[in-house]
Amino acid sequence: MILLFIGSCMEAQVINVSGNWNATIPPITEAGSNYAGTYDNSGSTGTNQIILSGTLPGSFLNLLSSSGAKMTMRYTPNPWNNSLTLSAKRTGGTTTINGVCLFCTSAINGGTTYIPISQTSDTTLLTFNFTGVLGLNNSVAFADINLILQLAGVSVTVPANTYSARIVFTIVAN
């Protein structure tokens, strides 16, 4: 009897998220007034600015071939009102190829216009494209992806409460 063991040294694709956003909704001060309805964190700085970064390890890049990878997102409500909607877009973003790699390029594409975030299924925010002949100890680092969140549906018809949601990001093959 011959036993064959096949192993894989797969590393996880880690996404680092720094910052968070607490939307500031001004109080209504006059009868008959309504809220602006849509708010975003585009002017945020410091901890209210959300920055994404991470690394795609060589073991993951080898599996991708030329298909690339995508970053998906969905949100988990805690609590939430279904009249409210969340969307996201990105500005910026850089990639750096680490290790020995021949004729290699990498890029971040898409996600520059608002994309609705679902709580029931993953939605693609952006894609990572990678080309080249992999050598040793390869990885692609991505950084400085500024995430702009948009909250819409704010109205006097939505019950006054503190609503929150957690956005879950995942990197998978394209």
Contacts in CASP RR format, 6 or more apart in sequence:
PFRMAT RR
TARGET T0000
AUTHOR 0000-0000-0000
METHOD contacts of the structure
MODEL  1
MILLFIGSCMEAQVINVSGNWNATIPPITEAGSNYAGTYDNSGSTGTNQI
ILSGTLPGSFLNLLSSSGAKMTMRYTPNPWNNSLTLSAKRTGGTTTINGV
CLFCTSAINGGTTYIPISQTSDTTLLTFNFTGVLGLNNSVAFADINLILQ
LAGVSVTVPANTYSARIVFTIVAN
8 59 0 8 1.000
9 59 0 8 1.000
10 57 0 8 1.000
10 59 0 8 1.000
10 60 0 8 1.000
11 57 0 8 1.000
11 58 0 8 1.000
11 59 0 8 1.000
11 60 0 8 1.000
12 57 0 8 1.000
13 54 0 8 1.000
13 55 0 8 1.000
13 56 0 8 1.000
13 57 0 8 1.000
13 60 0 8 1.000
13 69 0 8 1.000
13 171 0 8 1.000
14 54 0 8 1.000
14 55 0 8 1.000
15 52 0 8 1.000
15 53 0 8 1.000
15 54 0 8 1.000
15 71 0 8 1.000
15 169 0 8 1.000
15 170 0 8 1.000
15 171 0 8 1.000
16 52 0 8 1.000
16 53 0 8 1.000
16 54 0 8 1.000
17 50 0 8 1.000
17 51 0 8 1.000
17 52 0 8 1.000
17 169 0 8 1.000
18 50 0 8 1.000
18 51 0 8 1.000
18 53 0 8 1.000
19 46 0 8 1.000
19 47 0 8 1.000
19 48 0 8 1.000
19 49 0 8 1.000
19 50 0 8 1.000
19 51 0 8 1.000
20 47 0 8 1.000
20 48 0 8 1.000
20 50 0 8 1.000
21 41 0 8 1.000
21 44 0 8 1.000
21 48 0 8 1.000
21 50 0 8 1.000
21 149 0 8 1.000
22 48 0 8 1.000
23 39 0 8 1.000
23 41 0 8 1.000
23 151 0 8 1.000
24 39 0 8 1.000
25 35 0 8 1.000
25 39 0 8 1.000
25 154 0 8 1.000
26 35 0 8 1.000
28 34 0 8 1.000
28 35 0 8 1.000
28 156 0 8 1.000
34 155 0 8 1.000
34 156 0 8 1.000
35 154 0 8 1.000
35 155 0 8 1.000
35 156 0 8 1.000
36 154 0 8 1.000
37 152 0 8 1.000
37 153 0 8 1.000
37 154 0 8 1.000
37 155 0 8 1.000
38 150 0 8 1.000
38 151 0 8 1.000
38 152 0 8 1.000
38 153 0 8 1.000
38 154 0 8 1.000
39 150 0 8 1.000
39 151 0 8 1.000
39 152 0 8 1.000
39 154 0 8 1.000
40 148 0 8 1.000
40 149 0 8 1.000
40 150 0 8 1.000
40 151 0 8 1.000
41 48 0 8 1.000
41 49 0 8 1.000
41 50 0 8 1.000
41 148 0 8 1.000
41 149 0 8 1.000
42 148 0 8 1.000
44 50 0 8 1.000
49 146 0 8 1.000
50 146 0 8 1.000
50 147 0 8 1.000
50 149 0 8 1.000
51 144 0 8 1.000
51 145 0 8 1.000
51 146 0 8 1.000
51 147 0 8 1.000
52 71 0 8 1.000
52 90 0 8 1.000
52 142 0 8 1.000
52 145 0 8 1.000
52 147 0 8 1.000
52 169 0 8 1.000
53 141 0 8 1.000
53 142 0 8 1.000
53 143 0 8 1.000
53 144 0 8 1.000
53 145 0 8 1.000
54 141 0 8 1.000
54 142 0 8 1.000
54 143 0 8 1.000
55 139 0 8 1.000
55 140 0 8 1.000
55 141 0 8 1.000
55 142 0 8 1.000
56 69 0 8 1.000
56 128 0 8 1.000
56 130 0 8 1.000
56 139 0 8 1.000
56 140 0 8 1.000
56 141 0 8 1.000
56 142 0 8 1.000
56 171 0 8 1.000
57 138 0 8 1.000
57 139 0 8 1.000
58 134 0 8 1.000
58 137 0 8 1.000
58 138 0 8 1.000
58 139 0 8 1.000
58 140 0 8 1.000
60 69 0 8 1.000
61 130 0 8 1.000
61 134 0 8 1.000
61 138 0 8 1.000
61 139 0 8 1.000
61 140 0 8 1.000
62 134 0 8 1.000
63 173 0 8 1.000
64 130 0 8 1.000
64 173 0 8 1.000
64 174 0 8 1.000
66 131 0 8 1.000
67 173 0 8 1.000
67 174 0 8 1.000
68 127 0 8 1.000
68 128 0 8 1.000
68 129 0 8 1.000
68 130 0 8 1.000
68 173 0 8 1.000
68 174 0 8 1.000
69 127 0 8 1.000
69 128 0 8 1.000
69 130 0 8 1.000
69 171 0 8 1.000
69 172 0 8 1.000
69 173 0 8 1.000
69 174 0 8 1.000
70 124 0 8 1.000
70 125 0 8 1.000
70 126 0 8 1.000
70 127 0 8 1.000
70 128 0 8 1.000
70 171 0 8 1.000
70 172 0 8 1.000
70 173 0 8 1.000
70 174 0 8 1.000
71 124 0 8 1.000
71 125 0 8 1.000
71 126 0 8 1.000
71 127 0 8 1.000
71 128 0 8 1.000
71 169 0 8 1.000
71 170 0 8 1.000
71 171 0 8 1.000
72 122 0 8 1.000
72 123 0 8 1.000
72 124 0 8 1.000
72 125 0 8 1.000
72 169 0 8 1.000
72 170 0 8 1.000
72 171 0 8 1.000
72 172 0 8 1.000
73 88 0 8 1.000
73 117 0 8 1.000
73 122 0 8 1.000
73 123 0 8 1.000
73 125 0 8 1.000
73 167 0 8 1.000
73 168 0 8 1.000
73 169 0 8 1.000
73 170 0 8 1.000
74 117 0 8 1.000
74 118 0 8 1.000
74 119 0 8 1.000
74 120 0 8 1.000
74 121 0 8 1.000
74 122 0 8 1.000
74 123 0 8 1.000
74 167 0 8 1.000
74 168 0 8 1.000
75 86 0 8 1.000
75 117 0 8 1.000
75 118 0 8 1.000
75 119 0 8 1.000
75 165 0 8 1.000
75 166 0 8 1.000
75 167 0 8 1.000
75 168 0 8 1.000
76 119 0 8 1.000
76 165 0 8 1.000
76 166 0 8 1.000
76 168 0 8 1.000
77 119 0 8 1.000
77 163 0 8 1.000
77 164 0 8 1.000
77 165 0 8 1.000
78 164 0 8 1.000
78 165 0 8 1.000
78 166 0 8 1.000
79 161 0 8 1.000
79 163 0 8 1.000
79 164 0 8 1.000
80 119 0 8 1.000
80 163 0 8 1.000
80 164 0 8 1.000
80 165 0 8 1.000
81 158 0 8 1.000
81 159 0 8 1.000
81 161 0 8 1.000
81 163 0 8 1.000
83 153 0 8 1.000
83 155 0 8 1.000
83 157 0 8 1.000
83 158 0 8 1.000
84 151 0 8 1.000
84 152 0 8 1.000
84 153 0 8 1.000
84 154 0 8 1.000
84 158 0 8 1.000
84 163 0 8 1.000
85 116 0 8 1.000
85 151 0 8 1.000
85 152 0 8 1.000
85 153 0 8 1.000
86 116 0 8 1.000
86 117 0 8 1.000
86 149 0 8 1.000
86 150 0 8 1.000
86 151 0 8 1.000
86 152 0 8 1.000
86 165 0 8 1.000
86 167 0 8 1.000
87 114 0 8 1.000
87 115 0 8 1.000
87 116 0 8 1.000
87 117 0 8 1.000
87 149 0 8 1.000
87 150 0 8 1.000
87 152 0 8 1.000
88 114 0 8 1.000
88 115 0 8 1.000
88 117 0 8 1.000
88 125 0 8 1.000
88 147 0 8 1.000
88 148 0 8 1.000
88 149 0 8 1.000
88 150 0 8 1.000
88 167 0 8 1.000
89 111 0 8 1.000
89 112 0 8 1.000
89 113 0 8 1.000
89 114 0 8 1.000
89 115 0 8 1.000
89 147 0 8 1.000
89 148 0 8 1.000
89 150 0 8 1.000
90 108 0 8 1.000
90 110 0 8 1.000
90 111 0 8 1.000
90 112 0 8 1.000
90 125 0 8 1.000
90 126 0 8 1.000
90 145 0 8 1.000
90 146 0 8 1.000
90 147 0 8 1.000
90 148 0 8 1.000
91 112 0 8 1.000
91 146 0 8 1.000
91 148 0 8 1.000
92 108 0 8 1.000
92 144 0 8 1.000
92 145 0 8 1.000
92 146 0 8 1.000
93 108 0 8 1.000
93 142 0 8 1.000
93 143 0 8 1.000
93 144 0 8 1.000
93 145 0 8 1.000
93 146 0 8 1.000
94 108 0 8 1.000
94 142 0 8 1.000
94 143 0 8 1.000
94 144 0 8 1.000
95 106 0 8 1.000
95 107 0 8 1.000
95 108 0 8 1.000
95 128 0 8 1.000
95 140 0 8 1.000
95 141 0 8 1.000
95 142 0 8 1.000
96 106 0 8 1.000
96 140 0 8 1.000
96 141 0 8 1.000
96 142 0 8 1.000
96 143 0 8 1.000
97 104 0 8 1.000
97 105 0 8 1.000
97 106 0 8 1.000
97 138 0 8 1.000
97 139 0 8 1.000
97 140 0 8 1.000
98 137 0 8 1.000
98 138 0 8 1.000
98 139 0 8 1.000
98 140 0 8 1.000
98 141 0 8 1.000
99 135 0 8 1.000
99 136 0 8 1.000
99 137 0 8 1.000
99 138 0 8 1.000
99 139 0 8 1.000
100 135 0 8 1.000
100 136 0 8 1.000
100 137 0 8 1.000
100 138 0 8 1.000
101 132 0 8 1.000
101 133 0 8 1.000
101 134 0 8 1.000
101 135 0 8 1.000
101 138 0 8 1.000
102 132 0 8 1.000
102 133 0 8 1.000
102 135 0 8 1.000
103 131 0 8 1.000
103 132 0 8 1.000
103 133 0 8 1.000
104 130 0 8 1.000
104 131 0 8 1.000
104 132 0 8 1.000
104 133 0 8 1.000
104 134 0 8 1.000
105 129 0 8 1.000
105 130 0 8 1.000
105 131 0 8 1.000
105 132 0 8 1.000
106 128 0 8 1.000
106 129 0 8 1.000
106 130 0 8 1.000
106 131 0 8 1.000
106 140 0 8 1.000
107 128 0 8 1.000
107 129 0 8 1.000
108 126 0 8 1.000
108 127 0 8 1.000
108 128 0 8 1.000
108 142 0 8 1.000
108 145 0 8 1.000
109 126 0 8 1.000
109 127 0 8 1.000
109 128 0 8 1.000
109 129 0 8 1.000
110 126 0 8 1.000
110 127 0 8 1.000
111 125 0 8 1.000
111 126 0 8 1.000
114 148 0 8 1.000
114 150 0 8 1.000
115 123 0 8 1.000
115 124 0 8 1.000
115 125 0 8 1.000
116 123 0 8 1.000
117 123 0 8 1.000
117 167 0 8 1.000
119 165 0 8 1.000
122 170 0 8 1.000
125 169 0 8 1.000
126 145 0 8 1.000
127 174 0 8 1.000
128 140 0 8 1.000
128 142 0 8 1.000
128 171 0 8 1.000
130 140 0 8 1.000
149 167 0 8 1.000
END
